[in-house]
């Protein structure tokens, strides 16, 4: 029997986290978009704040995930699989918050790695509303929140500076390892 796991993706903007989450969902895996859940929680009240300001102003734990624990719990239970993937961890404290609450679920991290130039091209190309800040500025905010330590300590890694088909192949190979 497989151990229950929540695996949070971590990576800089444009690294391919959303693409991987989409692939996982299309292949029947349980996925949770904590960014969407947090945006619903914030309900526009803090829309003018940077990510760093939101985390410092709204939490004592250094993680906004504490505000959506019940949504995460429901998503895991309703997902019907032993593994749920989350898009995405933003701070070094995100896994700690989940470990504190989900004592019987193994919390792990998947680092999504991609060179800066490729990431910048992707962010420009996708033109999401929340991509209004330059990549270098968003990178700096995430560095303040400890993303480099989170990436460095990740149990799994995937390089995404490749074609969509190659990314899918790499993900399938990694899933074999994760599920064993």
HUKA-V857391 format. One record per residue. N is the residue number from 1. RES is the residue in one small letter. PHI is phi in degrees with one decimal (NA if undefined). NEAR is the number of other C-alpha atoms within 10 Angstrom. Layout:
# HUKA-V857391
n=(N/N)
res=(RES/RES)
phi=(PHI/PHI)
near=(NEAR/NEAR)
This chain:
# HUKA-V857391
n=(1/2/3/4/5/6/7/8/9/10/11/12/13/14/15/16/17/18/19/20/21/22/23/24/25/26/27/28/29/30/31/32/33/34/35/36/37/38/39/40/41/42/43/44/45/46/47/48/49/50/51/52/53/54/55/56/57/58/59/60/61/62/63/64/65/66/67/68/69/70/71/72/73/74/75/76/77/78/79/80/81/82/83/84/85/86/87/88/89/90/91/92/93/94/95/96/97/98/99/100/101/102/103/104/105/106/107/108/109/110/111/112/113/114/115/116/117/118/119/120/121/122/123/124/125/126/127/128/129/130/131/132/133/134/135/136/137/138/139/140/141/142/143/144/145/146/147/148/149/150/151/152/153/154/155/156/157/158/159/160/161/162/163/164/165/166/167/168/169/170/171/172/173/174/175/176/177/178/179/180)
res=(x/x/x/x/x/x/x/x/x/x/x/x/x/x/x/x/x/x/x/x/x/x/x/x/x/x/x/x/x/x/x/x/x/x/x/x/x/x/x/x/x/x/x/x/x/x/x/x/x/x/x/x/x/x/x/x/x/x/x/x/x/x/x/x/x/x/x/x/x/x/x/x/x/x/x/x/x/x/x/x/x/x/x/x/x/x/x/x/x/x/x/x/x/x/x/x/x/x/x/x/x/x/x/x/x/x/x/x/x/x/x/x/x/x/x/x/x/x/x/x/x/x/x/x/x/x/x/x/x/x/x/x/x/x/x/x/x/x/x/x/x/x/x/x/x/x/x/x/x/x/x/x/x/x/x/x/x/x/x/x/x/x/x/x/x/x/x/x/x/x/x/x/x/x/x/x/x/x/x/x)
phi=(NA/-78.2/-75.6/-65.5/-139.5/-115.2/-115.0/-91.6/-78.0/-138.9/177.8/-76.6/-54.7/81.9/-77.1/114.5/-60.0/-65.5/-64.0/-64.5/-60.6/-61.9/-60.8/-62.2/-61.6/-67.0/-98.3/88.2/-83.5/-77.2/-126.9/-136.3/-95.7/-68.5/-61.6/-64.0/-62.6/-68.6/-62.5/-66.2/-63.0/-71.0/49.4/80.8/-58.6/-111.6/-63.4/-88.7/-88.0/-75.6/-56.1/-60.5/-63.8/-60.1/-64.8/-69.6/-80.4/-104.1/-135.6/-105.9/-92.7/76.8/-149.3/-83.0/-61.5/-60.1/-78.1/-125.7/-55.4/-63.9/-65.7/-64.8/-61.2/-62.7/-61.5/-65.8/-65.0/-77.3/-68.8/71.1/-126.9/-81.1/-123.4/-123.3/-102.5/-115.9/-112.6/-153.1/-77.5/-114.7/-126.6/-62.0/-87.0/-57.2/-62.2/-63.4/-62.0/-67.4/-61.8/-66.8/-86.4/-99.7/-69.4/-100.7/-116.7/-77.4/-100.5/-132.4/-129.7/-114.9/-80.9/-105.0/-112.3/-159.3/-63.0/-55.3/-59.5/-65.4/-61.9/-62.1/-60.2/-63.3/-63.3/-64.1/-66.1/-77.0/48.9/-75.0/-58.0/-79.6/-93.6/-68.9/-82.3/-59.1/-55.0/-62.2/-70.0/-66.2/-58.6/-62.9/-60.8/-66.3/-61.4/-61.7/-88.2/91.3/-62.5/-63.5/-65.6/-65.1/-63.2/-62.9/-92.2/-60.6/-72.7/-129.1/-139.9/-142.7/-88.7/-118.1/-86.4/-154.4/-69.6/-59.0/-63.2/-66.6/-61.0/-62.3/-62.1/-62.6/-65.1/-59.5/-63.7/-66.3/-60.9/-58.7/-69.1/-62.6/-86.9/-84.9)
near=(5/10/11/15/20/24/24/25/26/27/24/25/22/26/25/25/23/16/15/21/21/14/18/19/15/11/10/11/18/22/24/22/15/20/16/11/16/14/13/11/14/14/10/10/9/15/12/9/12/13/17/18/12/17/19/15/13/14/13/10/14/21/23/26/26/16/15/14/16/11/13/23/14/10/16/22/12/10/16/12/14/17/22/23/23/23/21/22/25/28/24/22/19/20/21/16/18/21/16/10/12/16/9/11/16/15/22/18/23/24/26/23/20/19/13/17/11/14/20/16/12/15/18/14/10/10/10/9/7/7/14/11/11/12/20/13/10/17/17/13/17/20/18/12/21/14/23/18/12/24/22/12/15/18/14/17/18/17/15/24/18/12/9/14/9/12/19/17/12/15/19/15/11/15/12/9/10/14/11/8)
